Amino acid sequence: MVAKRAVWFERFADRRVVDLIFIDEFGANTKMQRTHGRAAPGERVVASVPHSHYKTISTIAVLSTKGVIASASFDGGTTAAKFVDFVTENLIPVLRTGQVVVLDNLAAHNDRRVDELIEAVGCEVMRLPPYAGF
């Protein structure tokens, strides 16, 4: 694993920091609940949890040295089709030739259409090594 990380970092040796674009996503689900809470001494923590109306919201964000340059939120988890739509509608318009788009190894990122779309505008795709822990 250490060798894979070293090789991965070597690929950045000739790149300018301003050319790096990072994409990541996160989700929230209404089933998520705290198992602990804080209350005044002697008081009980009382909170409600939604039941049977579960909903997942996913957000994808694109980060550069200028900050977040594109983002989108949608219902449900990130699928390959949703990610391809995000790349087409949100990422491609903000890319410029020569940039490097860094992705993690989420299955939705591995659709060949993602690479084709990004490379078609003159950019390179780099995926983090498995279990990178960055």
C-alpha positions in Angstrom: 0.0 0.0 0.0 2.8 2.4 0.8 4.4 1.8 -2.6 1.0 2.5 -4.3 0.7 5.7 -2.5 4.2 6.8 -3.4 3.5 6.1 -7.1 0.2 8.0 -6.8 1.9 11.1 -5.4 4.7 10.9 -8.0 2.1 11.5 -10.7 1.6 15.0 -9.2 5.3 16.0 -9.4 4.8 18.1 -12.5 1.4 19.5 -11.7 0.4 22.9 -10.5 -1.8 23.0 -7.4 -4.2 25.3 -9.2 -4.8 22.5 -11.7 -6.1 20.0 -9.1 -9.8 19.4 -8.8 -11.2 17.2 -6.0 -14.7 15.6 -6.1 -16.4 14.0 -3.1 -19.8 13.3 -1.9 -21.7 12.7 1.4 -25.1 11.7 2.3 -27.5 12.1 5.2 -30.4 9.9 6.1 -33.4 10.7 8.3 -32.9 7.3 10.0 -29.7 8.7 11.5 -30.2 9.4 15.1 -28.0 10.2 18.1 -27.6 7.5 20.7 -26.5 10.0 23.3 -27.4 13.5 24.3 -26.7 16.2 26.8 -29.0 17.7 29.4 -28.8 19.7 32.5 -28.0 17.6 35.6 -31.0 15.7 36.7 -32.8 16.4 33.4 -33.7 13.7 30.8 -32.9 14.1 27.1 -36.1 13.8 25.1 -36.0 13.8 21.3 -38.1 12.4 18.5 -36.9 10.2 15.7 -38.8 10.0 12.4 -40.3 6.6 11.8 -41.3 5.0 8.4 -40.7 8.1 6.4 -37.0 7.6 5.7 -35.2 9.8 3.2 -31.6 10.0 2.0 -30.1 13.1 0.5 -26.8 13.1 -1.3 -24.5 16.0 -2.0 -21.6 16.1 -4.5 -19.1 18.9 -4.3 -16.1 20.0 -6.5 -13.2 21.6 -4.7 -10.4 23.6 -6.2 -7.9 26.2 -4.8 -10.7 28.7 -5.4 -13.1 26.8 -3.1 -16.2 24.9 -4.0 -16.7 25.5 -7.7 -19.7 23.2 -8.3 -22.1 21.2 -6.2 -25.5 19.4 -6.4 -27.8 17.7 -4.0 -30.4 15.1 -4.8 -32.7 12.5 -3.3 -31.2 9.0 -2.9 -27.7 7.6 -3.0 -25.1 8.4 -5.6 -25.5 6.0 -8.5 -23.4 5.8 -11.6 -26.2 7.4 -13.7 -26.6 10.3 -11.2 -22.8 10.8 -11.1 -22.6 10.9 -14.9 -25.4 13.5 -14.9 -23.5 15.5 -12.3 -20.3 15.4 -14.4 -22.2 16.4 -17.5 -24.3 19.2 -16.0 -22.1 20.6 -13.2 -18.5 19.6 -13.6 -17.7 19.9 -17.3 -18.9 23.6 -17.5 -16.3 24.6 -14.8 -13.3 22.6 -16.1 -10.5 24.0 -18.1 -8.0 22.1 -20.2 -5.1 20.7 -18.3 -6.8 20.2 -15.0 -6.6 16.9 -13.0 -9.8 15.6 -11.5 -9.2 13.5 -8.4 -11.9 10.9 -7.5 -12.1 8.3 -4.8 -13.0 4.7 -5.5 -16.8 5.0 -5.1 -18.3 2.5 -7.5 -20.4 5.3 -9.1 -17.2 7.0 -10.1 -15.9 4.0 -12.1 -18.4 4.4 -15.0 -16.3 4.7 -18.2 -18.5 7.6 -19.3 -17.1 9.7 -16.4 -13.5 9.3 -17.8 -14.7 9.9 -21.4 -16.5 13.1 -20.5 -13.6 14.6 -18.4 -11.0 13.6 -21.0 -13.0 15.0 -23.8 -12.5 18.5 -22.4 -8.7 18.0 -22.1 -8.5 17.0 -18.4 -7.1 14.0 -16.7 -8.8 11.6 -14.2 -6.9 10.3 -11.2 -8.4 8.0 -8.7 -7.1 7.7 -5.1 -5.5 4.4 -4.4 -7.7 1.9 -2.5 -7.9 2.6 1.3 -5.9 5.8 0.8 -6.9 7.2 4.2 -6.3 10.8 3.0 
